[in-house]
Amino acid sequence: MTDQEVLQNQQELDSLLRAGRHAEATAICTRLTVQHPASAAVHGMISRVYQHLGNFGGMLEAARRTAALQPREIGASLRVVESLIYSGQIAAALERLAVLEGMVANDAPLLQDVAQMYLHCAGHAAAGRCYERAVHLRPGHAPFLYNLASSCVTLGDIERAEVLFNQVIALDPADVGAYLNRSMLKTWKLGNHHIDELTRALSRLPAGHAGEVALCYALAKEYEDIGEAAESFALLQRGAARRRSMLAYQVENDVAAMALIGRTFDAALLAQAPVVQAEESAMFVLGLPRSGTTLVDRILSSHSQVASLGEVTNFAFALMHLAAGPGGKSELIQRSAQIDFARLGNIYRDGIAGYGLSQPRLINKTPDNFLYLALIRLALPAAKIIHLRRHPLDSCYAMYKTLFRMGYPFSYSLEDLGHYYLAYHRLMQHWREAMPGGFIDIDYETLVDQQEPTSRAMLAYCGLPWEQACLNFHDNIAPAASASAAQVRRPVYRSSVQRWRQYAAQLAPLAEFLTDRGIDCS
């Protein structure tokens, strides 16, 4: 098949996918596989289509055919790794990555690609090793230094990360991400901050430049650190508004989806959850982002019997494997109530076992797993689930002031945040009523004020004996890859409690919106 024919088929398939005509797209893929069994381009295209359809088995099979036809093409092998991850075969993905790492040991750009795949497998130490090797090969390359600096943050070497980000900025003053990540490393003080440097960098940007977003967030962070609340919030508003203008997101879709989840997974359906027969390796720490999930994850994973997987996608991918099909969110939600829940649990267990961690209990701390609470209950009835909640205005402000690398598009508008928070609040209340005793709520403020008794209560809920190491979670050397990666290297601190009061005037419309709808913001 010629390149032009491949392009024409790709355009036809894209059109069918946009129209939701999944059966026709699948039929074309089947026909092309038979007609062009020796075309790597065709199999690569088919793999991408199956990924879109949620047919991860088909995605993997097509990727393997592509790699067999292009045995020397590293990109084809990496596509197999990606397909294995989507299919929940983490152990196989890690095994293949180890081989690829050796093959590309002297190719700095390909080491970056291997490292990215390691990160998707929660292989943070292995990713750091690849980034280190790439910098050794090309020591003055700013993007490689940036990736190594980010890896240092995850692995807890904050001082080295600062040095590396400074090197990146010296080599490439236009790298706005380096400015932002450096600002997030610590709490800056009067006489030790980068506000003048950041202000100059912002002033140099042409009007409408996308880099304005990161620089505004960096400035907002450092102004807040030195106690200049008004300046901080003004820059935060500017950055968030610019970021929001770049998105096509509509919060109404998420609000409707959460309402539909609640209606679909009612008490009658949840009553079908099997009786707990045995202990379960799976643990979940969930809630809104920036609500304290990382703190709880670090406390629990400091226990000798517990390890953290971090923010992994295994549960969502396992669900897609069973419930994928035509239509959008509504159709997916409705199909997900009709799947084989026991099989969902088995797919998830097999997936997390593949990470190769020796501890018997494994935490998934992906915050928005709160959307899947019913499915977790039905598929993994003995799983321990801890939900973090925080004062509504502190919670919303903490999200608003964070520039997320991906996800959480509702966080760049106070209006969107209000609607999303209300829908989340209602969904969590539905879960409490529909599955009593199915999870525990932990208040961030209580955890901060009463660290030891709250930690003891969480361990007791999980059926784990007390270990003193859980109080010294900041000594935990395990990787931390969330937005709180730098903060959790410190002991518990109270400075984030009631932080919203410094911005009471700016947050007043949000407080009024939530209060009028029954949420206590006092």
C-alpha positions as CSV (number, residue, x, y, z in Angstrom):
1,M,0.0,0.0,0.0
2,T,1.3,3.4,-1.0
3,D,1.7,6.3,1.5
4,Q,-1.1,8.1,-0.2
5,E,-3.4,5.1,0.2
6,V,-2.5,4.8,3.9
7,L,-3.4,8.5,4.3
8,Q,-6.7,8.0,2.6
9,N,-7.6,5.1,4.7
10,Q,-6.5,7.0,7.8
11,Q,-8.8,9.9,6.9
12,E,-11.7,7.6,6.3
13,L,-11.2,5.8,9.6
14,D,-10.9,9.2,11.5
15,S,-14.2,10.3,9.9
16,L,-15.9,7.1,11.1
17,L,-14.5,7.4,14.6
18,R,-15.7,11.0,14.9
19,A,-19.1,9.9,13.7
20,G,-19.2,7.0,16.3
21,R,-19.4,4.4,13.5
22,H,-17.2,2.0,15.4
23,A,-18.4,-1.2,13.7
24,E,-17.6,0.1,10.3
25,A,-14.2,1.3,11.4
26,T,-13.5,-2.2,12.9
27,A,-14.6,-3.8,9.7
28,I,-12.2,-1.7,7.6
29,C,-9.3,-2.6,10.0
30,T,-10.1,-6.3,9.6
31,R,-10.2,-6.0,5.8
32,L,-6.9,-4.1,5.7
33,T,-5.2,-6.6,8.0
34,V,-6.1,-9.4,5.5
35,Q,-5.3,-7.4,2.3
36,H,-2.0,-6.0,3.5
37,P,-0.5,-8.4,6.0
38,A,3.1,-7.2,5.2
39,S,2.5,-3.5,5.6
40,A,3.9,-2.0,8.7
41,A,2.2,1.3,8.0
42,V,-1.2,-0.4,7.9
43,H,-0.7,-2.3,11.1
44,G,0.5,0.9,12.8
45,M,-2.6,2.7,11.7
46,I,-4.8,-0.1,12.8
47,S,-3.1,-0.1,16.3
48,R,-4.0,3.5,16.7
49,V,-7.6,3.0,15.7
50,Y,-8.0,0.1,18.1
51,Q,-6.6,2.3,20.9
52,H,-9.2,4.9,20.2
53,L,-11.9,2.2,20.2
54,G,-10.7,0.8,23.6
55,N,-9.9,-2.5,21.9
56,F,-6.5,-2.9,23.7
57,G,-6.1,-6.5,22.6
58,G,-6.4,-5.4,19.0
59,M,-4.1,-2.5,19.6
60,L,-1.4,-4.8,21.0
61,E,-1.8,-7.4,18.2
62,A,-1.4,-4.8,15.5
63,A,1.6,-3.2,17.3
64,R,3.3,-6.6,17.5
65,R,2.8,-7.1,13.8
66,T,4.3,-3.7,13.1
67,A,7.3,-4.5,15.3
68,A,7.8,-7.9,13.6
69,L,7.9,-6.2,10.2
70,Q,10.3,-3.5,11.5
71,P,12.5,-5.4,14.0
72,R,15.2,-2.6,14.0
73,E,12.7,0.2,14.5
74,I,12.8,1.3,18.1
75,G,9.6,3.3,17.7
76,A,7.7,0.2,16.8
77,S,9.0,-1.6,19.8
78,L,8.0,1.3,22.1
79,R,4.5,1.1,20.6
80,V,4.4,-2.5,21.7
81,V,5.4,-1.4,25.2
82,E,2.6,1.2,25.2
83,S,0.1,-1.4,24.0
84,L,1.2,-3.7,26.8
85,I,0.6,-0.9,29.3
86,Y,-2.9,-0.3,28.0
87,S,-3.6,-4.0,28.2
88,G,-2.5,-4.1,31.8
89,Q,0.5,-6.3,31.1
90,I,3.0,-4.2,33.1
91,A,5.5,-7.0,33.8
92,A,5.8,-7.7,30.1
93,A,6.2,-4.0,29.4
94,L,8.9,-3.6,32.0
95,E,10.8,-6.7,30.7
96,R,10.7,-5.3,27.1
97,L,11.8,-1.8,28.3
98,A,14.8,-3.3,30.0
99,V,15.9,-4.8,26.7
100,L,15.3,-1.6,24.8
101,E,17.2,0.4,27.4
102,G,20.3,-1.7,26.7
103,M,19.8,-1.3,22.9
104,V,19.6,2.5,23.0
105,A,22.3,3.0,25.7
106,N,24.3,5.4,23.5
107,D,21.4,7.2,21.9
108,A,20.3,10.1,24.1
109,P,17.0,11.0,22.3
110,L,15.8,7.4,22.3
111,L,16.7,7.1,26.0
112,Q,14.2,9.9,26.6
113,D,11.5,7.8,24.9
114,V,12.4,4.7,26.9
115,A,12.3,6.8,30.1
116,Q,8.8,8.1,29.3
117,M,7.5,4.6,28.9
118,Y,9.2,3.6,32.2
119,L,7.2,6.5,33.8
120,H,4.0,5.0,32.5
121,C,5.0,1.8,34.4
122,A,5.8,3.7,37.6
123,G,9.4,2.9,36.9
124,H,10.7,6.2,38.3
125,A,14.2,5.0,39.2
126,A,14.7,3.4,35.8
127,A,13.5,6.6,34.1
128,G,16.0,8.6,36.2
129,R,18.7,6.2,35.1
130,C,17.9,6.8,31.4
131,Y,17.8,10.6,31.9
132,E,21.1,10.5,33.7
133,R,22.7,8.5,30.9
134,A,21.3,10.9,28.3
135,V,22.8,13.9,30.1
136,H,26.1,12.1,30.3
137,L,26.0,11.7,26.5
138,R,24.8,15.3,25.8
139,P,25.7,17.3,28.9
140,G,24.7,20.7,27.7
141,H,21.3,19.9,26.2
142,A,18.6,21.8,28.0
143,P,15.6,19.5,27.4
144,F,17.6,16.5,28.7
145,L,18.7,18.5,31.8
146,Y,15.0,19.5,32.3
147,N,13.9,15.9,32.3
148,L,16.6,14.9,34.7
149,A,15.7,17.7,37.0
150,S,12.0,16.6,37.0
151,S,13.2,13.1,37.8
152,C,15.2,14.4,40.7
153,V,12.0,16.0,42.1
154,T,10.2,12.7,41.9
155,L,13.1,10.8,43.5
156,G,13.4,13.4,46.3
157,D,16.7,15.1,45.4
158,I,15.3,18.6,45.6
159,E,18.6,20.4,45.9
160,R,20.0,18.8,42.8
161,A,16.7,19.6,41.0
162,E,17.2,23.3,41.8
163,V,20.7,23.2,40.4
164,L,19.6,21.5,37.2
165,F,16.6,23.8,36.6
166,N,19.0,26.8,37.0
167,Q,21.2,25.2,34.4
168,V,18.2,24.8,32.0
169,I,17.3,28.4,32.5
170,A,20.8,29.6,31.8
171,L,21.0,27.5,28.6
172,D,17.5,28.3,27.5
173,P,15.9,31.4,29.1
174,A,12.7,30.7,27.1
175,D,12.0,27.4,28.9
176,V,9.1,28.6,31.0
177,G,8.5,25.1,32.4
178,A,11.9,25.2,34.2
179,Y,11.0,28.5,35.9
180,L,7.7,27.1,37.1
181,N,9.1,23.8,38.4
182,R,11.9,25.6,40.2
183,S,9.4,27.9,41.9
184,M,7.5,24.8,43.2
185,L,10.6,23.2,44.8
186,K,10.4,25.0,48.2
187,T,8.9,27.9,50.1
188,W,10.8,31.1,49.1
189,K,11.7,33.9,51.5
190,L,12.3,37.6,51.4
191,G,15.7,38.0,49.9
192,N,15.7,34.6,48.4
193,H,13.2,34.4,45.5
194,H,13.1,34.8,41.8
195,I,10.3,37.4,41.4
196,D,12.4,40.0,39.6
197,E,13.8,37.4,37.2
198,L,10.3,36.0,36.6
199,T,8.9,39.4,36.0
200,R,11.6,40.2,33.4
201,A,10.9,36.9,31.7
202,L,7.2,37.6,31.6
203,S,7.8,41.1,30.2
204,R,9.9,39.7,27.3
205,L,7.1,37.5,26.0
206,P,5.2,38.6,22.9
207,A,1.5,39.3,23.5
208,G,-0.6,36.2,23.6
209,H,2.4,33.8,24.1
210,A,1.4,30.5,25.7
211,G,4.4,30.8,28.1
212,E,2.5,33.5,30.0
213,V,0.6,30.8,31.8
214,A,3.6,29.1,33.4
215,L,5.3,32.3,34.3
216,C,2.2,33.7,35.9
217,Y,1.8,30.6,38.0
218,A,5.5,30.7,39.0
219,L,5.1,34.4,40.1
220,A,1.9,33.7,42.0
221,K,3.6,30.9,43.9
222,E,6.6,33.0,44.9
223,Y,4.5,36.1,45.8
224,E,2.4,33.9,48.0
225,D,5.5,32.5,49.7
226,I,6.7,36.0,50.7
227,G,3.2,37.0,51.9
228,E,2.1,39.2,49.0
229,A,-1.4,37.8,48.7
230,A,-3.0,40.4,46.4
231,E,-0.1,40.3,43.9
232,S,-0.2,36.5,44.0
233,F,-3.9,36.2,43.3
234,A,-3.8,38.8,40.5
235,L,-1.1,36.8,38.7
236,L,-2.9,33.6,39.4
237,Q,-6.1,34.9,37.8
238,R,-4.2,36.1,34.8
239,G,-2.5,32.7,34.3
240,A,-5.6,30.7,34.9
241,A,-7.7,32.8,32.5
242,R,-5.1,32.4,29.8
243,R,-5.0,28.7,30.4
244,R,-8.8,28.4,30.4
245,S,-9.0,30.3,27.1
246,M,-6.8,27.6,25.4
247,L,-9.3,24.8,26.4
248,A,-12.5,23.7,24.7
249,Y,-13.7,22.1,28.0
250,Q,-17.3,22.4,29.2
251,V,-17.9,21.6,32.8
252,E,-21.5,20.8,32.2
253,N,-20.4,17.5,30.6
254,D,-18.6,16.4,33.7
255,V,-21.5,17.5,35.9
256,A,-23.9,15.5,33.8
257,A,-21.6,12.5,33.8
258,M,-21.3,12.4,37.6
259,A,-25.1,12.7,37.9
260,L,-25.5,9.8,35.5
261,I,-23.0,7.7,37.5
262,G,-25.0,8.2,40.6
263,R,-28.3,7.3,38.9
264,T,-26.8,4.2,37.2
265,F,-24.9,2.8,40.2
266,D,-27.7,3.0,42.7
267,A,-28.1,1.1,46.0
268,A,-29.9,-1.8,44.3
269,L,-26.9,-2.4,42.0
270,L,-24.4,-2.0,44.7
271,A,-26.3,-4.6,46.8
272,Q,-24.9,-7.1,44.3
273,A,-21.4,-6.6,45.6
274,P,-20.1,-10.1,46.7
275,V,-19.5,-10.9,50.3
276,V,-15.9,-10.5,51.2
277,Q,-14.2,-13.9,51.2
278,A,-10.5,-13.1,51.5
279,E,-8.0,-10.4,52.0
280,E,-7.3,-8.0,49.1
281,S,-4.0,-6.5,48.0
282,A,-5.7,-3.4,46.4
283,M,-5.9,-0.2,48.3
284,F,-7.2,3.1,47.0
285,V,-6.5,6.7,48.2
286,L,-8.8,9.1,46.3
287,G,-10.6,12.4,46.3
288,L,-10.1,15.7,44.5
289,P,-6.6,16.6,43.5
290,R,-4.6,18.6,46.2
291,S,-6.9,17.4,48.9
292,G,-4.2,15.5,50.8
293,T,-4.1,12.2,48.8
294,T,-0.4,12.3,48.5
295,L,0.1,12.9,52.2
296,V,-2.0,9.9,53.1
297,D,-0.3,7.8,50.4
298,R,3.1,8.6,51.9
299,I,1.9,7.8,55.5
300,L,0.5,4.5,54.5
301,S,3.3,3.5,52.1
302,S,5.8,4.1,54.9
303,H,4.4,0.9,56.5
304,S,6.5,-2.2,55.8
305,Q,3.5,-4.1,54.3
306,V,2.4,-1.3,51.9
307,A,3.8,0.1,48.7
308,S,2.4,2.9,46.5
309,L,1.9,2.5,42.8
310,G,1.3,6.2,42.5
311,E,-1.2,7.7,40.1
312,V,-1.7,4.7,37.8
313,T,-4.3,4.2,35.1
314,N,-4.8,0.4,35.6
315,F,-8.4,0.6,36.9
316,A,-9.6,2.9,34.1
317,F,-7.8,0.8,31.4
318,A,-9.3,-2.4,32.8
319,L,-12.7,-0.8,32.7
320,M,-12.2,0.3,29.1
321,H,-11.1,-3.2,28.2
322,L,-14.5,-4.5,29.2
323,A,-16.9,-1.5,28.5
324,A,-15.5,0.2,25.4
325,G,-17.9,0.7,22.6
326,P,-19.6,3.4,20.5
327,G,-20.8,6.6,21.8
328,G,-19.5,9.0,24.5
329,K,-19.4,9.2,28.3
330,S,-23.0,8.4,28.8
331,E,-22.9,5.2,26.8
332,L,-19.7,4.1,28.5
333,I,-21.2,4.7,32.0
334,Q,-24.3,2.7,31.1
335,R,-22.3,-0.2,29.6
336,S,-20.0,-0.2,32.7
337,A,-22.9,-1.2,34.9
338,Q,-23.4,-4.4,32.8
339,I,-19.9,-5.8,32.7
340,D,-18.5,-8.8,34.5
341,F,-17.4,-7.2,37.7
342,A,-15.4,-10.2,38.9
343,R,-13.4,-10.2,35.7
344,L,-12.8,-6.5,36.1
345,G,-11.3,-7.2,39.5
346,N,-9.1,-10.0,38.1
347,I,-7.8,-7.8,35.3
348,Y,-6.9,-5.1,37.8
349,R,-5.2,-7.5,40.2
350,D,-3.1,-9.0,37.4
351,G,-2.1,-5.5,36.3
352,I,-0.9,-4.2,39.6
353,A,0.9,-7.5,40.3
354,G,3.0,-6.7,37.2
355,Y,4.7,-3.8,38.8
356,G,6.9,-6.2,40.7
357,L,6.6,-4.7,44.2
358,S,7.2,-7.1,47.0
359,Q,4.8,-5.6,49.6
360,P,1.4,-7.5,50.0
361,R,-0.7,-4.2,49.9
362,L,-0.5,-1.8,46.9
363,I,-2.0,1.7,46.9
364,N,-3.5,3.3,43.8
365,K,-3.6,7.0,44.6
366,T,-5.2,8.3,41.4
367,P,-7.5,11.0,42.8
368,D,-10.4,10.8,40.4
369,N,-10.9,7.1,41.1
370,F,-13.8,8.6,43.2
371,L,-15.7,8.3,40.0
372,Y,-15.3,4.5,40.0
373,L,-16.1,3.9,43.7
374,A,-19.1,1.7,42.8
375,L,-17.1,-0.3,40.3
376,I,-14.2,-0.8,42.8
377,R,-16.7,-2.0,45.4
378,L,-18.3,-4.5,42.9
379,A,-15.0,-5.7,41.4
380,L,-12.8,-5.6,44.5
381,P,-15.2,-5.9,47.5
382,A,-12.4,-6.3,50.1
383,A,-10.3,-3.3,48.8
384,K,-9.6,-0.6,51.4
385,I,-10.7,2.8,50.2
386,I,-9.7,6.1,51.8
387,H,-11.4,9.3,50.6
388,L,-9.7,12.6,51.4
389,R,-11.9,15.7,51.9
390,R,-10.9,19.2,52.6
391,H,-12.6,22.5,53.4
392,P,-14.4,23.4,50.1
393,L,-12.6,26.8,49.6
394,D,-9.2,25.5,50.5
395,S,-9.8,22.5,48.2
396,C,-10.9,24.7,45.3
397,Y,-8.2,27.3,45.9
398,A,-5.5,24.6,46.0
399,M,-6.6,23.3,42.6
400,Y,-7.0,26.8,41.2
401,K,-3.4,27.7,42.0
402,T,-1.9,24.5,40.4
403,L,-0.9,24.3,36.8
404,F,-1.5,20.6,36.2
405,R,0.6,18.8,33.6
406,M,-2.5,17.1,32.3
407,G,-6.1,16.5,33.4
408,Y,-8.4,18.6,35.6
409,P,-9.5,21.2,33.1
410,F,-12.1,22.5,35.5
411,S,-9.4,23.9,37.7
412,Y,-8.7,27.1,35.7
413,S,-12.0,28.9,36.4
414,L,-13.6,29.6,39.7
415,E,-17.0,29.2,38.1
416,D,-16.0,25.8,36.7
417,L,-14.6,24.8,40.0
418,G,-17.8,25.6,41.8
419,H,-19.9,23.5,39.4
420,Y,-17.4,20.6,39.5
421,Y,-17.1,20.7,43.3
422,L,-20.8,20.7,43.8
423,A,-21.2,17.6,41.5
424,Y,-18.3,15.8,43.2
425,H,-19.9,16.6,46.6
426,R,-23.2,15.2,45.6
427,L,-21.7,12.1,44.1
428,M,-19.7,11.4,47.3
429,Q,-22.8,11.8,49.4
430,H,-24.6,9.3,47.1
431,W,-21.8,6.8,47.6
432,R,-22.1,7.2,51.4
433,E,-25.8,6.4,51.2
434,A,-25.6,3.7,48.6
435,M,-22.6,1.8,50.0
436,P,-22.5,2.4,53.7
437,G,-19.2,1.3,55.2
438,G,-17.7,0.9,51.7
439,F,-15.0,3.5,52.4
440,I,-13.8,5.9,55.1
441,D,-13.6,9.7,54.9
442,I,-10.5,11.4,56.2
443,D,-10.5,15.2,56.7
444,Y,-7.2,16.8,55.7
445,E,-7.5,19.3,58.6
446,T,-8.0,16.6,61.2
447,L,-5.0,14.7,59.8
448,V,-2.8,17.7,60.0
449,D,-4.0,18.6,63.6
450,Q,-4.0,15.0,64.9
451,Q,-1.5,13.2,62.8
452,E,-0.8,10.2,65.0
453,P,-4.4,9.3,66.0
454,T,-5.6,9.8,62.4
455,S,-2.8,7.7,61.1
456,R,-3.5,5.0,63.6
457,A,-7.2,5.0,62.6
458,M,-6.3,4.6,58.9
459,L,-4.0,1.7,59.6
460,A,-6.6,0.0,61.8
461,Y,-9.2,0.4,59.0
462,C,-6.8,-1.2,56.6
463,G,-6.2,-4.1,59.0
464,L,-2.5,-3.2,59.5
465,P,-0.6,-3.0,62.8
466,W,0.9,0.3,63.9
467,E,4.4,1.2,62.8
468,Q,6.3,4.3,63.9
469,A,7.7,4.8,60.4
470,C,4.2,6.1,59.4
471,L,4.7,9.2,61.6
472,N,8.1,9.8,59.8
473,F,6.6,9.6,56.3
474,H,8.9,12.5,55.2
475,D,11.8,10.0,55.5
476,N,10.2,7.7,53.0
477,I,12.6,7.5,50.0
478,A,10.1,6.1,47.6
479,P,9.4,8.2,44.5
480,A,6.6,10.8,44.6
481,A,5.3,12.0,41.2
482,S,2.3,14.2,42.1
483,A,2.0,17.9,42.3
484,S,2.9,17.6,46.0
485,A,6.2,15.8,45.3
486,A,8.3,18.4,47.0
487,Q,6.0,19.1,50.0
488,V,5.8,15.4,51.1
489,R,9.5,15.4,51.7
490,R,8.7,17.6,54.8
491,P,6.9,16.8,58.1
492,V,3.3,17.7,58.4
493,Y,2.7,21.5,58.3
494,R,-0.4,23.6,59.0
495,S,0.3,26.5,56.7
496,S,-2.2,25.2,54.0
497,V,-5.1,24.9,56.5
498,Q,-7.5,27.9,56.1
499,R,-5.2,29.4,53.4
500,W,-8.4,30.4,51.6
501,R,-9.0,33.2,54.2
502,Q,-6.1,35.2,52.7
503,Y,-8.2,35.4,49.6
504,A,-11.7,35.6,51.1
505,A,-12.6,38.6,48.9
506,Q,-11.5,37.1,45.7
507,L,-13.1,33.8,46.5
508,A,-16.4,35.3,47.7
509,P,-18.4,34.6,44.5
510,L,-17.3,30.9,44.8
511,A,-18.2,30.8,48.5
512,E,-21.6,32.3,47.8
513,F,-22.3,29.8,44.9
514,L,-21.4,26.8,47.1
515,T,-23.2,28.1,50.2
516,D,-26.4,28.8,48.3
517,R,-26.4,25.1,47.3
518,G,-26.0,23.7,50.8
519,I,-22.2,23.4,51.2
520,D,-20.8,24.7,54.4
521,C,-18.0,27.2,53.6
522,S,-17.8,28.7,57.1
